[in-house]
Amino acid sequence: MPASRGHSTGPAVHFDELAFAEDISHATAAGRRAGVDARRELERDGVEVGKLLRCQAHGRDGTTLERCVKLYLPSPGGEWRMVFEITRDHDGAGHVLAYLAFGVGQAGKPWQPSACQVAHQRLHPGE
């Protein structure tokens, strides 16, 4: 899991390879491009804190995403989202953004969960 601070003054970003690959496999071609391009940029340059939006701790859709933030892709108001949990780095000295999910911002179909719903499932398996 590569981490990068790049040119940003924000936290480093860690990607879960298996989760990212799974999420990208469910996306449209345009979604895959947005996700892969965003990841490449985040790993190269880090994250601009000003682009991060706090997730609702308790969403109307039943999600619980305390300590989570999201990016709209493409920025500033694109239809896809990337969700991260704010955690401590390995030595406990700073914060990192741990990748949770990528996907659509709003679930448009019953079989297509939103990125926030996927993030909730990964944080709270079995719920």
C-alpha positions in Angstrom: 0.0 0.0 0.0 1.9 3.0 -1.1 1.5 6.2 0.8 2.2 9.7 -0.5 2.4 13.2 0.8 3.4 14.6 -2.5 3.2 18.4 -2.7 0.2 18.5 -0.3 0.3 19.5 3.3 -2.6 17.1 4.0 -2.4 13.6 5.3 -0.9 10.7 3.4 -3.3 8.3 1.5 -3.3 4.5 1.7 -5.1 2.4 -0.8 -6.4 -1.1 -0.2 -5.5 -2.9 -3.4 -8.3 -5.5 -3.3 -11.0 -3.1 -2.3 -10.0 -0.6 -5.0 -9.8 -3.3 -7.7 -13.3 -4.6 -6.7 -14.8 -1.1 -6.8 -13.2 -0.2 -10.2 -14.5 -3.5 -11.7 -18.1 -2.4 -10.9 -17.7 1.1 -12.4 -18.6 2.3 -15.9 -15.7 3.1 -18.3 -16.0 6.8 -17.3 -16.1 5.9 -13.6 -13.0 3.7 -14.0 -11.1 6.6 -15.6 -12.2 9.0 -12.8 -11.2 6.5 -10.1 -7.8 5.5 -11.6 -6.9 9.1 -12.5 -7.8 10.3 -9.0 -5.8 7.5 -7.4 -2.8 8.3 -9.5 -3.0 12.0 -8.6 -3.5 11.2 -4.9 -0.5 8.9 -4.8 1.7 11.4 -6.7 0.6 14.7 -5.1 -1.2 13.8 -1.9 -4.6 15.1 -1.1 -5.8 18.8 -0.9 -7.6 19.0 2.4 -9.9 21.7 0.9 -11.3 19.1 -1.5 -12.3 16.7 1.3 -15.9 16.8 2.6 -16.9 15.2 5.9 -19.3 12.3 5.5 -22.4 12.3 7.6 -21.7 10.4 10.8 -25.2 8.9 10.6 -26.7 9.1 7.0 -30.3 9.1 6.1 -29.6 5.8 4.2 -28.5 4.1 7.4 -24.8 4.5 6.9 -22.5 5.2 9.8 -19.3 6.9 8.6 -17.8 8.6 11.6 -14.2 9.7 11.0 -14.8 9.5 7.3 -14.3 12.0 4.4 -15.1 11.9 0.7 -13.9 13.3 -2.5 -16.2 14.2 -5.4 -14.8 12.9 -8.7 -14.2 14.6 -10.9 -13.8 17.6 -8.7 -15.6 19.7 -7.7 -19.1 18.1 -8.1 -18.7 14.9 -10.1 -21.1 12.0 -9.9 -18.5 9.6 -8.4 -17.1 9.5 -4.8 -14.1 8.2 -3.1 -14.5 7.6 0.6 -11.6 7.4 3.2 -11.4 6.8 6.9 -9.2 9.2 8.9 -6.8 7.0 10.9 -3.4 7.2 12.6 -0.2 6.4 10.7 1.9 3.4 11.7 4.0 5.3 14.3 0.9 7.1 15.7 2.4 10.5 15.0 0.1 11.7 12.3 -3.0 11.0 10.3 -3.6 9.1 7.1 -6.5 8.6 4.9 -7.3 4.9 4.5 -9.2 4.1 1.3 -12.7 2.6 1.9 -14.7 2.8 -1.3 -15.2 4.2 -4.8 -18.4 4.4 -6.6 -21.5 6.5 -7.5 -22.5 9.3 -5.2 -26.1 8.4 -5.1 -27.5 4.9 -5.5 -29.6 5.1 -8.6 -30.6 1.4 -8.8 -31.4 -1.1 -6.0 -28.5 -3.3 -7.2 -26.0 -0.4 -7.3 -24.9 0.8 -3.8 -23.4 4.2 -3.4 -19.8 4.7 -2.4 -20.9 5.6 1.1 -23.0 2.4 1.4 -20.0 0.3 0.3 -17.8 2.2 2.8 -20.3 1.4 5.6 -20.3 -2.3 4.6 -16.6 -2.4 4.8 -16.4 -0.6 8.2 -19.4 -2.6 9.7 -19.4 -6.1 8.1 -22.4 -8.1 8.8 -24.7 -5.2 9.4 
